[in-house]
């Protein structure tokens, strides 16, 4: 009976080297591709930021001038002098913060009900809820306008804030429900043995555990309300009630080519959204990833 010859150290190292080199090469290609795509998608944001610091004649220069020379930081104070940006900013922040709180709270509560409480027709109601995602928001725009006009809420912030405390959005509820389903029911049972009601289980146990998905839907809600244009256009009429996205239309003037000032004003709208995403991106990615593990 013959014994197989063992591999020499050189052959063994060669046998281990090539698979490892292939994995490293694939990772390098993947990261390089993602880096290139990230750079491509950041070009508009980079152009907007640099244009906000240019002179008027540099905006449409040929060839394009990517780096401002000189850097005109006074474009930002000039934008505030041309329009009441501080008023628009405070209005937008007020609406966005309250609406985001409403979305997160109500989506968390409704998602808890669909995930943890058994009641007749629960699955049918959940399917009906998901079906509302196929209904465009513009379909309900006129009925909402008539309803809020009849109760005297037009040209107030109520139509933009109050509805967010009654539902939270079908997509947000779906994400929260899916995340709650990944949490063991043993936590609920232990809490109820200790005397917790359903409200206590939601507030004390599940909501803190579900922080990643709540941050994720908070980012979704913040971005949606911060850049919302259609609803403020319909429900807000006076200048002092306008939001940033609505007020920035004042900088679009066919008789004024001050695009560098318009870009400086636009950074007021874009900057907070970028900052919020980078601050909460770790929770955002974790919340989205964990929400799709199980479906029951």
C-alpha positions as CSV (number, residue, x, y, z in Angstrom):
1,X,0.0,0.0,0.0
2,X,1.6,3.2,-1.2
3,X,1.3,6.5,0.7
4,X,0.6,9.7,-1.2
5,X,3.5,12.1,-1.3
6,X,2.8,15.2,0.8
7,X,2.9,18.5,-0.9
8,X,6.1,20.4,-0.7
9,X,6.0,23.7,1.3
10,X,6.4,25.6,-2.0
11,X,3.4,23.8,-3.6
12,X,1.4,24.1,-0.5
13,X,1.9,27.9,-0.3
14,X,1.2,28.2,-4.0
15,X,-2.1,26.3,-3.5
16,X,-3.1,28.7,-0.8
17,X,-1.9,31.8,-2.5
18,X,-4.1,31.8,-5.7
19,X,-7.5,31.5,-4.0
20,X,-6.6,34.2,-1.6
21,X,-5.3,36.4,-4.4
22,X,-8.5,35.9,-6.3
23,X,-10.6,36.9,-3.3
24,X,-8.5,40.1,-2.8
25,X,-8.8,40.9,-6.5
26,X,-12.6,40.5,-6.4
27,X,-12.8,42.8,-3.4
28,X,-10.5,45.4,-5.0
29,X,-12.6,45.4,-8.1
30,X,-15.8,45.6,-6.1
31,X,-14.6,48.5,-3.9
32,X,-13.2,50.3,-7.0
33,X,-16.5,50.0,-8.8
34,X,-18.5,51.3,-5.7
35,X,-16.0,54.2,-5.3
36,X,-16.4,55.1,-9.0
37,X,-20.2,55.0,-8.8
38,X,-20.2,57.0,-5.6
39,X,-18.0,59.7,-7.2
40,X,-20.4,59.7,-10.2
41,X,-23.4,60.3,-8.1
42,X,-21.7,62.9,-6.0
43,X,-20.8,65.1,-9.1
44,X,-24.1,67.0,-9.0
45,X,-23.8,67.8,-5.3
46,X,-20.1,68.8,-5.8
47,X,-21.1,71.1,-8.7
48,X,-23.9,72.6,-6.7
49,X,-21.6,73.3,-3.7
50,X,-18.8,74.8,-5.8
51,X,-21.2,76.9,-7.9
52,X,-22.6,78.4,-4.8
53,X,-19.1,79.9,-4.2
54,X,-18.4,81.1,-7.7
55,X,-18.7,84.5,-9.4
56,X,-21.6,84.9,-11.8
57,X,-19.4,84.7,-14.9
58,X,-17.9,81.4,-13.8
59,X,-21.1,79.4,-13.7
60,X,-21.4,78.7,-17.4
61,X,-17.7,79.1,-18.3
62,X,-16.3,76.9,-21.1
63,X,-14.5,74.8,-20.3
64,X,-16.2,74.2,-17.0
65,X,-14.5,75.7,-14.0
66,X,-14.9,73.1,-11.2
67,X,-13.0,75.0,-8.5
68,X,-14.1,78.6,-7.7
69,X,-11.5,81.3,-8.0
70,X,-11.9,83.3,-5.8
71,X,-14.1,81.6,-3.2
72,X,-17.1,83.9,-2.6
73,X,-18.4,83.0,0.8
74,X,-20.5,86.2,0.7
75,X,-22.9,84.5,-1.7
76,X,-24.6,82.9,1.3
77,X,-25.3,86.1,3.2
78,X,-26.4,87.6,-0.2
79,X,-29.0,84.8,-0.5
80,X,-30.5,85.7,2.9
81,X,-30.8,89.3,1.8
82,X,-32.7,88.5,-1.3
83,X,-35.3,86.2,0.3
84,X,-36.4,85.5,3.9
85,X,-34.5,82.2,4.1
86,X,-34.3,82.2,7.9
87,X,-38.1,82.3,8.1
88,X,-38.5,79.5,5.5
89,X,-35.8,77.5,7.3
90,X,-37.6,77.8,10.7
91,X,-40.9,76.8,9.1
92,X,-39.4,73.8,7.3
93,X,-37.6,72.7,10.5
94,X,-40.8,73.0,12.6
95,X,-42.9,71.0,10.1
96,X,-40.2,68.4,9.5
97,X,-39.4,67.7,13.2
98,X,-43.1,67.3,14.3
99,X,-44.0,65.3,11.2
100,X,-41.1,63.0,11.7
101,X,-42.0,62.4,15.3
102,X,-45.5,61.6,14.3
103,X,-44.4,59.2,11.6
104,X,-42.0,57.3,13.8
105,X,-44.4,57.1,16.8
106,X,-47.5,56.0,14.9
107,X,-45.6,53.6,12.6
108,X,-44.1,52.0,15.6
109,X,-47.4,51.6,17.3
110,X,-49.3,50.3,14.3
111,X,-46.4,48.0,13.4
112,X,-46.5,46.6,16.9
113,X,-50.2,45.9,16.6
114,X,-49.8,44.0,13.4
115,X,-46.8,42.0,14.6
116,X,-47.6,41.2,18.2
117,X,-51.4,41.5,18.8
118,X,-53.7,38.8,17.5
119,X,-57.2,40.0,16.5
120,X,-59.8,39.0,13.9
121,X,-59.0,40.2,10.4
122,X,-55.5,41.3,11.2
123,X,-53.9,39.8,8.0
124,X,-56.7,41.2,5.8
125,X,-56.2,44.7,7.3
126,X,-52.5,44.5,6.8
127,X,-53.0,43.5,3.1
128,X,-55.4,46.4,2.8
129,X,-52.8,48.7,4.3
130,X,-50.2,47.6,1.9
131,X,-52.5,48.1,-1.0
132,X,-52.7,51.8,-0.2
133,X,-49.1,52.1,-1.4
134,X,-50.4,51.6,-4.9
135,X,-52.6,54.7,-4.6
136,X,-50.8,57.9,-5.8
137,X,-50.8,60.8,-3.3
138,X,-52.1,63.2,-5.9
139,X,-55.4,61.2,-6.1
140,X,-56.2,62.3,-2.5
141,X,-54.9,65.8,-3.0
142,X,-58.2,67.5,-4.0
143,X,-60.3,65.7,-1.3
144,X,-57.7,66.7,1.3
145,X,-57.7,70.3,0.2
146,X,-61.5,70.5,0.4
147,X,-61.6,68.9,3.8
148,X,-58.9,71.1,5.3
149,X,-60.5,74.2,3.7
150,X,-63.9,73.4,5.3
151,X,-62.3,73.1,8.8
152,X,-60.3,76.3,8.3
153,X,-56.8,74.7,8.2
154,X,-55.6,76.2,4.9
155,X,-52.6,78.4,5.1
156,X,-51.6,76.8,8.4
157,X,-49.1,74.1,9.3
158,X,-51.9,71.7,10.5
159,X,-52.5,69.9,7.1
160,X,-48.7,69.2,6.9
161,X,-48.3,67.9,10.5
162,X,-51.5,66.5,12.0
163,X,-52.1,63.6,9.4
164,X,-48.7,62.2,10.2
165,X,-49.9,61.4,13.8
166,X,-52.6,59.2,12.4
167,X,-50.9,56.3,10.6
168,X,-47.3,56.8,9.9
169,X,-47.3,55.6,6.3
170,X,-47.8,52.2,4.9
171,X,-44.2,51.6,4.0
172,X,-43.0,52.7,7.4
173,X,-45.5,50.4,9.1
174,X,-44.4,47.5,6.9
175,X,-40.7,48.0,7.8
176,X,-41.4,48.2,11.6
177,X,-43.7,45.2,11.5
178,X,-41.0,43.1,9.7
179,X,-38.4,44.2,12.3
180,X,-40.7,43.4,15.2
181,X,-41.2,39.9,13.8
182,X,-37.4,39.2,14.1
183,X,-37.6,39.9,17.9
184,X,-38.3,36.7,20.0
185,X,-41.7,36.6,21.6
186,X,-40.1,35.5,24.8
187,X,-39.4,39.1,25.6
188,X,-43.1,39.9,25.4
189,X,-44.1,37.0,27.6
190,X,-41.5,37.8,30.2
191,X,-42.7,41.4,30.4
192,X,-46.3,40.4,30.7
193,X,-45.5,38.0,33.5
194,X,-43.9,41.0,35.3
195,X,-47.2,42.9,34.8
196,X,-46.6,44.9,31.6
197,X,-49.5,45.7,29.4
198,X,-49.3,45.8,25.6
199,X,-48.5,49.5,25.9
200,X,-45.7,48.7,28.3
201,X,-44.3,45.9,26.1
202,X,-44.2,48.3,23.1
203,X,-42.7,51.3,25.0
204,X,-40.3,49.5,27.4
205,X,-39.3,46.4,25.4
206,X,-39.8,46.5,21.7
207,X,-39.3,50.2,20.8
208,X,-35.8,50.4,22.3
209,X,-34.8,47.2,20.6
210,X,-36.2,48.4,17.3
211,X,-34.1,51.6,17.4
212,X,-32.3,50.8,14.1
213,X,-35.5,50.5,12.1
214,X,-37.0,53.5,13.8
215,X,-34.0,55.6,12.9
216,X,-34.3,54.3,9.3
217,X,-37.9,55.4,9.0
218,X,-37.0,58.6,10.8
219,X,-34.5,59.4,8.0
220,X,-37.1,58.5,5.3
221,X,-39.6,60.8,7.0
222,X,-37.2,63.6,7.5
223,X,-36.1,63.7,3.9
224,X,-39.6,63.4,2.6
225,X,-40.9,66.3,4.7
226,X,-37.9,68.5,4.4
227,X,-38.0,68.5,0.6
228,X,-41.8,68.3,0.2
229,X,-43.0,70.7,-2.4
230,X,-46.5,69.7,-3.5
231,X,-48.3,69.8,-0.1
232,X,-46.8,73.2,0.9
233,X,-47.7,74.5,-2.5
234,X,-51.3,73.5,-2.1
235,X,-51.9,74.4,1.6
236,X,-49.7,77.4,2.2
237,X,-50.4,80.7,0.5
238,X,-48.7,83.6,2.4
239,X,-45.0,84.4,2.3
240,X,-44.4,84.0,6.0
241,X,-45.8,80.5,6.0
242,X,-43.7,79.1,3.1
243,X,-41.1,76.3,3.4
244,X,-37.7,76.2,1.9
245,X,-38.6,74.0,-1.1
246,X,-41.5,76.3,-1.9
247,X,-39.7,79.6,-1.3
248,X,-36.7,78.7,-3.4
249,X,-38.9,79.2,-6.5
250,X,-38.3,82.9,-5.9
251,X,-34.7,82.4,-7.1
252,X,-35.9,81.0,-10.5
253,X,-36.3,84.2,-12.5
254,X,-35.9,84.4,-16.3
255,X,-34.7,88.0,-16.0
256,X,-32.0,87.3,-13.4
257,X,-29.1,84.9,-14.1
258,X,-27.7,84.8,-10.5
259,X,-27.4,81.1,-10.5
260,X,-24.6,81.2,-8.0
261,X,-26.9,82.8,-5.5
262,X,-29.6,80.3,-6.3
263,X,-27.2,77.5,-5.6
264,X,-26.2,79.1,-2.3
265,X,-29.8,79.2,-1.3
266,X,-30.3,75.6,-2.5
267,X,-27.5,74.4,-0.2
268,X,-29.8,75.4,2.7
269,X,-32.2,72.7,1.5
270,X,-29.6,70.0,0.6
271,X,-27.1,70.3,3.5
272,X,-29.3,69.1,6.4
273,X,-30.5,66.1,4.4
274,X,-26.9,65.0,3.7
275,X,-25.9,65.6,7.3
276,X,-28.9,63.6,8.7
277,X,-28.1,60.7,6.4
278,X,-24.4,60.5,7.3
279,X,-25.2,60.8,11.0
280,X,-27.7,58.0,11.0
281,X,-26.4,55.8,8.2
282,X,-25.2,53.0,10.5
283,X,-28.7,52.6,12.0
284,X,-30.3,53.2,8.6
285,X,-28.4,50.2,7.0
286,X,-28.9,48.0,9.9
287,X,-32.7,48.7,10.1
288,X,-33.3,48.1,6.5
289,X,-31.2,44.8,6.5
290,X,-32.9,43.4,9.6
291,X,-36.5,44.2,8.4
292,X,-36.4,41.6,5.7
293,X,-35.3,38.5,7.6
294,X,-38.7,37.0,8.1
295,X,-42.1,37.5,6.8
296,X,-44.3,36.0,9.6
